[in-house]
Amino acid sequence: MSYNHIEVKPVAGFIGAEIDGVNLSQSLTDNAVQEIRQALLKYKVVFFRNQNIDHAAQIAFTSRFGEVTYAHPHEDEPPEGFAEILPIDRRRYERRNGLRRASYESRWHTDVTAVVNPPAGSILRAVNVPSIGGDTTWTNLVAAYEGLSAPLRALADTLKAEHRFNAGLRIPSNSKLAQRIAENPLVSIHPVVRVHPETGERALFVNPGFTSHILDVSPQESELLLELFFNQITKPAYTTRFRWNNGDIAFWDNRATAHLAPQDIDHIEVERVLYRTTIKGDIPVGVDGFRSQVVEGEAFGSELPTVLKNQIEQRQAEPVHS
């Protein structure tokens, strides 16, 4: 594959590339956008260094690749005027939820697979990251699928799994986050192997953050199968680890990757502030044509669901305590 409008440098054997030669604070040509999309489909996650852009520019860049969603199904406090922006802010997270950790989901996960149409892609912009720690790791779910033996691939092709937002999530039942999840439960059934809508590749579409169990097998079989699949998608060979600097941007194909938030900063006093936008996704389709189904909750798009609107209105009506 040749690139005439961007420079692409792979960073690992199975996943990841850095893209140079573009300034994301300026409007990109259609040719540059097309080449970025091609690089994303090939490398699954792409990185842009030293791009000092603001919320509006991030949303504008995201919109070149699809419809931009609202921030998050359980985010009732986005930055004022920017409903599409999800702050990944450790101190803000701790203040709002009473939990000492860096993000919503600290396990391996693919973004928001509890909804019937998980985001097609996510874009994360670093604003204030620590000089030590705080790396993010991605894995290639297509390579993980292809790395299974033929009999296991054939079995995985036939399976379906439930994904829910609080699958195994250890959060205090009296926390504000637990309350928001209870008010807006999100549960969907997805194929264990997803056919990528653009490339036709097959991806092992399960993750520890959201997949609760496999359908139509015994609980013990589900547990053992998920352990096998989770071990497969998290093999170091299929991963790349990104060292953030302020101004860096990561753009990943959420249909073919999972990622891991930092594991090394919860015990030290550092700030870490990034901002995420997401692109509306389609409904996953399995090898046999099965289309993902809703169990609870609404699809994830640009329109706020009623329950989230109510949460925001309720929060805005609360008195301000000095």
Disulfide bonds with the S-S distance in Angstrom:
none
